[in-house]
Amino acid sequence: WYQRRVRVGRIKKALSIPVFLNGASLDIKERSDMERWIKETGVDGIMIARAAWHNPAIFSKESVPASQAAETFLKRCIDYECPLNILKYTIGKLQGLFTSTDGCLQVTRHIEPRLIYKHFGLADYYDKVTEGRGSSVQDEFQKSK
């Protein structure tokens, strides 16, 4: 880790263009980790992907439990009719459910969004938001197949 920081810092000093760190997801787990990399290497920014899947509140200045961030995400999925395939994939990443066969089945066995939301205790919220909504874009797409 130390050697990587030194190398990145040397690269940044040698270049006159913006330098962004990429691929440090295993070292970056929270906002303070990003701030430390920027301070110690001088990079102009950091690109993360996996770190955000495991901590969706990584950019928050305040500490937010991953479970709370995941619940907020799920509620936005309900509000904006997130497509089922994206919902399943993201839940798997947020909850780490796709790391084992049993966990994968917990999410992928459901073909109805309400059952997925029920699994996370959000069935009542789903019912309230979707009441009177009518057919969703996804429902219409499925009917047309």
N, C-alpha and C positions, 0 to 999 in steps of 0.2 A: 504494500500500500504506500509506504513512504517513498519507495523508488519510483512508483508511478507518478506521484505528486511532483517529485523533482523533475522527471522527464517532461511532464506536461508544462511545468513552469518554465523550463528551458525552451521548449517549443514556442510558448507564448512570447517570451522575451525576444526570440529570434525573428518573429514575424511582425509585420506592420498591419496585418489584416485581423479582423475579429477571429478569435479562436473559441470554439465551443467544445466542451467536454462531452463525449458520448461513450456509452458502454460502461458506466460506473455504477450501474444499478445495484450491484452486490455490495457496494460501499455506501450507497446513499439510501437511507431508510426514512429520513425525516428532513425537514427544512434546514435544521442546523447543520446537517451533513453537507447540503448544497452550499450553504453560506461558508463553511470551512474550506471546501474545495476552491471556491471562488477567491476567498481571501488568501489562501496559501499558494495558489498557482497563478492568479491573475487572469484566469480565463474570463471571457465576456459573458458566458452563460453555460448552462448545462442542459443537455437533452436527456430526458428520462422516459422510460416506458414501463418496464417491469416494476420499478419502485412505486409508480403511481397505481398500478393494479393492486399492489399489496398494501398501499397506504394512500387511499384516494384523497386524504386531507393533507398530503405532503406539502402543498403550497400554502397552507394556512399558517398564519403567524401564531395562532393559538393552538394548543394541543387539542386535537379532536380524535376521539377513539375511532378506529377503523370501522367498528360496528355501527357507530352513529353516522359516519360518512356513507357507509353502504346503505343504511336505511334511507338517508336523504336521496341517494341515487335511485333506489327502488321506487320511492314516491314520485320522483321526476319521470321515471319510466311509465308509471301509471298515468301521470298527468299528460304525457305527450305520446302515449301509445307506442312505446318502444317495440320494435319487431321482436318476435319470439326468439329468433336465432341470436340476436345481439344480447337480449336479456339473459339467455342461458350462458352464453360465452362469458359475459361480464361477471355474472354471479359466480361462475366457476373460478374466475381470476380473483375476485374480491374475497371469496370465502375459502379459496384453496380446495374447492370440491373436486376439481378435475385431476388431483394428484393420485387418486386411487380409484379403483373400479367401483367400490361401494359408494364413495362420495359422488362420483360421476352419475351414478344411477339416481341419486337423490334429486338431481336437477333435471337430467335429460329424460327421465321417464314421463315427466309431465308435458302434455302437449297443449294444455290450456293455461294461459297466463294466470288465471285466478288461483289455480292450484299451486303455482310457484310462489305467488304472493302470500298465500295462506301458509306455506311452509315457513315463511319469515314473519308471520304474525301480522300481515297487512291485508288480509281478506276484507275486513270491514272498510278500510280506506279505499281499496279497489272498488268495492260495491258502491260506496258513496260517490266516488268520482265518476264511475262509468254508468251510473244509473241515468237512464234517459239519453245516453249518448248515441244510441243507435249502432248501426254496423260500423265497425272500424275499417280502416283501409286494409288492414291485414285480413279481416273477415271476408271482405269483398274479394280480395286476391285469392283466398283459399277456395271460395265458392266458384270462381272462374276457372279453376284447374280442371 
